[in-house]
Amino acid sequence: MRATGLARAAGLSVQQIRNYVDAGLLPATERAANGYRIFTARHADALTVARIMLDGYGWQATVTAMSAAHSGRPAAAVAAVDHCHGELDRERADVSRLLQAFEGDLPDELQVRRPVPIREAAAVAGVRPSTLRVWENLGLLTPGRDTSTGYRLYDQTQLIRARVTALLRGSGYSLAAAKEVMDAMRGGDPTRTRDALRSRLRDLDQLSWKRMRATATFFAYLGRLGHAPAT
């Protein structure tokens, strides 16, 4: 079939199909005498798998896994999937620890005896120092300053706010919405923060199901490509 037929069947544009091929989401294509790409049933199969993968893993991880599979590197494909599951597990644990922090059980990484400089604070929050500066300018954070150098210093409260903000941003909160949560938190009302974190846990549960489906689909696809593990 031609790209138009595959695109029509999938509800995509021809350009999207071309982009999928170029990115490695679909196997490489041969060309007809007139220069048109030739698509077969295996491309339609790969497209079905890719769309399920995209729903569970997002663009970058899916491109990494599918392109590795199509280039004969199954170990790299599986590693990309493993990485995504690991990220999900780490974020769920992180959100759970922050919820515990609101009950008085503060995670070790947020316990500091003295305020820390911006690079250490950024490492704890999981973002770049420049991101912390942006959040400060928007009023989400209010770090102190070293009296002798003028450098920013982040105490325990600021570290918690930075980590919560990072999680909110990662779960799709706009900066304005994240600021509303931070304002409530700063005003002594942690209810909205708890609600936001619990909502993120529910989102992660849903994402887990999507990734399980994607993994099962990808496992079967690797078998069809001849990359099934020896039993």
C-alpha positions in Angstrom: 0.0 0.0 0.0 1.0 3.7 -0.3 1.3 6.1 2.6 -2.1 7.5 1.9 -3.8 4.2 2.5 -1.9 3.6 5.7 -2.6 7.1 6.9 -6.3 6.9 6.1 -6.6 3.6 7.9 -4.9 5.0 11.0 -6.6 8.4 11.0 -3.2 10.1 10.5 -1.8 12.5 7.9 0.6 11.3 5.2 3.3 13.6 6.7 2.8 11.9 10.1 3.4 8.5 8.5 6.6 9.8 6.9 7.7 11.3 10.2 7.1 7.9 11.9 9.3 6.2 9.3 12.1 8.8 9.6 12.0 8.5 13.4 12.2 4.7 13.4 8.8 4.1 14.7 8.1 2.2 11.5 10.5 -0.1 9.7 12.4 1.3 6.8 10.5 1.3 3.5 11.4 0.3 0.0 10.6 2.6 -3.0 8.5 1.9 -6.1 9.9 2.7 -9.5 8.1 6.1 -9.3 9.8 6.9 -6.0 6.8 6.4 -3.8 7.4 4.5 -0.5 6.0 1.0 -0.3 4.1 0.1 2.9 3.2 -3.4 3.8 1.3 -5.3 6.5 4.3 -5.2 8.7 4.3 -1.4 8.6 0.6 -1.4 9.6 1.5 -3.8 12.5 4.3 -1.5 13.6 2.0 1.5 13.5 -0.5 -0.2 15.8 2.2 -1.1 18.2 3.8 2.4 18.1 0.5 4.1 18.9 0.0 1.9 22.0 3.6 2.5 23.0 3.2 6.3 22.6 0.1 6.2 24.9 2.2 4.5 27.6 5.7 5.8 27.2 5.5 9.1 25.3 7.4 10.1 22.2 11.1 9.9 23.1 11.0 6.5 24.8 8.9 5.0 22.1 11.2 6.3 19.4 14.2 4.8 21.3 12.6 1.4 21.8 11.0 1.0 18.4 14.0 2.3 16.4 16.2 -0.1 18.4 13.9 -3.0 17.6 13.8 -2.2 13.9 17.6 -1.9 13.7 18.2 -5.3 15.4 19.1 -4.1 18.9 16.5 -5.8 21.1 18.6 -5.3 24.3 18.6 -1.5 23.8 14.8 -1.7 23.1 14.2 -3.5 26.3 16.5 -1.1 28.3 14.4 1.9 27.1 11.2 0.2 28.4 12.9 -0.7 31.7 14.1 2.9 32.1 10.5 4.1 31.8 9.2 1.7 34.4 12.0 2.7 36.7 11.1 6.4 36.4 7.5 5.7 37.2 8.5 3.7 40.3 10.8 6.5 41.5 8.2 9.2 41.0 5.5 7.2 42.9 7.9 6.7 45.8 8.8 10.4 45.7 5.2 11.5 45.8 4.5 9.1 48.7 7.5 10.5 50.6 6.3 14.0 50.1 2.8 13.1 51.4 4.5 11.6 54.4 6.4 14.8 54.9 3.1 16.6 55.4 2.4 14.2 58.2 5.8 15.1 59.8 7.9 12.2 58.4 10.4 14.1 56.3 12.4 12.3 53.7 16.2 12.2 54.3 17.0 14.2 51.2 14.9 17.1 52.4 16.4 17.1 55.9 19.1 19.8 56.0 20.9 21.2 59.0 21.8 24.4 57.1 20.5 26.0 54.0 22.1 24.7 50.8 23.2 26.6 47.6 21.2 26.5 44.4 23.0 23.6 42.8 22.3 21.3 45.7 18.7 22.5 45.9 18.3 21.9 42.1 19.7 18.4 42.5 17.2 17.6 45.3 14.3 19.1 43.2 15.4 17.2 40.1 15.6 20.4 37.9 18.2 22.8 36.7 19.4 25.8 38.8 18.0 28.1 36.1 14.6 26.6 36.7 14.7 27.4 40.4 15.6 31.0 39.4 12.5 31.2 37.1 10.3 29.8 39.9 11.7 32.4 42.3 10.9 35.2 39.8 7.4 34.0 39.6 7.0 33.8 43.4 6.9 30.1 43.8 10.0 30.1 45.9 11.6 32.6 48.2 15.1 31.5 49.0 17.3 33.3 51.5 20.6 35.0 50.7 24.1 34.5 52.0 24.9 37.8 53.8 28.5 37.8 52.6 28.2 36.6 49.0 24.6 37.3 48.1 24.2 33.7 46.8 20.8 32.0 47.1 20.3 29.6 50.0 17.5 27.1 50.3 16.3 25.8 53.7 14.2 22.8 54.4 10.9 24.6 53.6 12.2 25.8 50.3 13.5 22.4 49.3 10.0 20.9 50.0 8.4 23.6 47.9 10.9 23.1 45.1 10.3 19.4 45.0 6.5 19.8 45.1 6.6 22.3 42.3 8.8 20.0 40.2 6.2 17.2 40.7 3.3 19.5 39.9 5.0 20.7 36.7 5.8 17.1 35.8 2.1 16.1 36.2 0.9 18.9 33.8 0.3 21.8 36.1 0.9 25.2 34.6 3.1 27.6 36.4 0.1 29.7 37.4 -1.7 26.6 38.8 1.4 25.5 40.6 1.7 29.0 42.1 -1.8 28.7 43.5 -0.9 25.5 45.2 2.3 27.0 46.6 0.5 30.1 47.8 -1.9 28.0 49.7 0.9 26.0 51.1 2.8 29.1 52.1 -0.4 30.4 53.7 -0.5 27.5 56.1 -3.1 25.4 54.2 -1.4 22.3 52.9 -4.8 20.8 51.8 -4.4 21.7 48.1 -0.9 20.4 48.1 -2.0 17.1 49.5 -4.8 16.9 47.1 -2.5 17.6 44.1 0.0 14.9 45.2 -2.8 12.4 45.8 -4.1 13.2 42.3 -0.7 12.6 40.9 -0.6 9.2 42.6 -3.9 8.4 40.8 -2.4 9.6 37.5 0.6 7.3 38.1 -1.7 4.4 38.7 -3.4 5.0 35.4 -0.1 5.4 33.7 1.1 2.1 35.1 -1.8 0.3 33.4 -1.0 2.0 30.1 2.7 1.0 30.4 1.8 -2.5 31.3 -0.4 -2.7 28.1 2.4 -1.1 26.1 5.0 -3.5 27.4 2.9 -6.6 26.7 2.2 -5.3 23.2 5.9 -4.5 22.6 7.0 -7.9 23.9 4.7 -9.7 21.4 6.0 -7.4 18.6 9.6 -8.2 19.4 8.7 -11.8 19.0 7.2 -11.2 15.6 10.4 -9.5 14.6 12.3 -12.6 15.7 13.7 -11.0 18.8 11.9 -13.3 21.3 14.2 -14.4 24.2 15.3 -18.0 24.3 13.2 -20.2 26.6 
